[in-house]
Each structure stands twice: as structure tokens, then as C-alpha cells.
Amino acid sequence: MNQPQDPNAPQADPNAINIELSEEIAEGEYANLAMIAHSSSEFVIDFIRLMPGLPKAKVKARIVVTPEHAKRLLSALADNIERFEQTFGPIKQQPDSPSFPMNFGGTMGEA
């Protein structure tokens, strides 16, 4: 027999995405440098851990996205930074950012 549904019970969203997060990925990776390259069809973002005094830096993660998704990511990040600063105050930036060799090839940005 079917039980009658409670009209006040939350309804499952048919457009919801079930996102799985493994324990390993949930731990995260620390990165203090991002290098960005792009082509006509994709953006490549390398997240790098640069340690003081060491001549070698290690790419901890590489994410490849479409230009459309890169623009949505930019918007979402800007929105989150605005909300962070409303709560905790302005994020301080160093006036002189270090220069790193840009030898990835292609068009490059740095964050």
C-alpha cells in the first residue's frame, strides 16, 4: 500500500546534482600561486605550492575548464570575496607581487 505523502514534506529537486566528495579530496591541497593559460577552447589553471627558499615549486592540481565556466568561476569568486570582506573586512594585498618566470607557453595570467 502506498502511504499518503505529507504535503508539508520537502520535495526532492529533480534538477539537483548529487556531488560525491572523497575523504582524500575533502582534505584539500594548499596552494599559494595559480598560473593560468588559455586557448580558444579552454582555460588551464595550475595551483602551485611555492615554498620560501626552495628553487622548485610543485603543481598540486591542474583544472581545465571551458571559457564559459571560467567566466562563471570568476563571477562566483568575486561574489564570495565581496561577502567575505563584508564579514571580515578588506583583504590586504602586498603592494609588490613577486615576478615568476612565465615559461608555460601560450597566453598566461597569474593569481
N, C-alpha and C positions, 0 to 999 in steps of 0.2 A: 504494500500500500504506500502511496505517496503521502508524505507529510505536507500539510499546508505550509506555504512559505510565509515567514514573518515579513509584513510589508515594511517594517522599520529596519530590517537587517540590511547591512551594507551589501550592495550588489557588486559582483565581480566585474571589473572593467574589461570588456572584450578586446581593447587595444593595449592592455597592459603587457609589458615585456618582463619576463622572469629572468633576472640577471643573477648569474652564479658568480660568487667571489671565493676563490680557493684561499686556504689559510696562507699559503706562500705569497700570493699576490696581495692579500689583505695586509701583510706586514709592511709593504711598500718598499721603495728604494729612495735613498737620499740623493738628490742631485742639486748642485748649486750653479749649473750652467746649462743652457739649452742652446743648441745650434740648429738653425732651420734652413733647409734648402727646398727649392720647389722647381717643378717642371710645369708644363702646360696642363698636366692632368693630376698632379699630386703634390702634397707638401710632406716633407720628411722632417720630423722633429727628433733630434737626438738629445736625450737627457744625460748629462755627464756629471761625474763626481770629480771635482778638481781639488786636490789636497795641497795645502801650503807646503812649499819646499820640495815638492816632488815634480820632476820634469815630465811625468807621464800622467795623463788623465784617462779615465775609463768610461766608455759609454755604458750606462746602466740600463737604458731602454731606448728603443727606436720605435716611434709611432709614425705610421704612414696614413694620411687622410686625404680625402678629396678637397679641392678648393672650397666647395660649398660647406663642407664640415669644418674646415679651418676657419671660415668666417663665423660660423655658429659658435665655435670654440672661443674665438676672440670676444664675441659678444657676451658669452656666458662668463668668461673670466673677468671682463670689465665689470659686469653686474656684481659678481662676487667680491671683487676688490672694493667696489663702492660700498656694499653692505658691510664688509669688514671694517673699512675706515669710519663708517658711521658708528659702529660699535666700539672700536678700539682706538680710533684716532688715525691720523695720516701715517702712511708707511714711509719711513725715512729711506732715502736713496743716497748712495755715495755720489758726490759730485763728479768724481773721475772714475769711470769704469775702466777696468783693465782691458788692454787690447790683446786679442788672441789671434794666432795665425788662422787665416781663412782659407785653408787648402783642401776643402771638401770638393771643390768644383761646383759649377752651377751657381745660381743666384743664392746668396746666403744672408741670413739675418742672425742676430744674437740676442738672447734674453737672459 
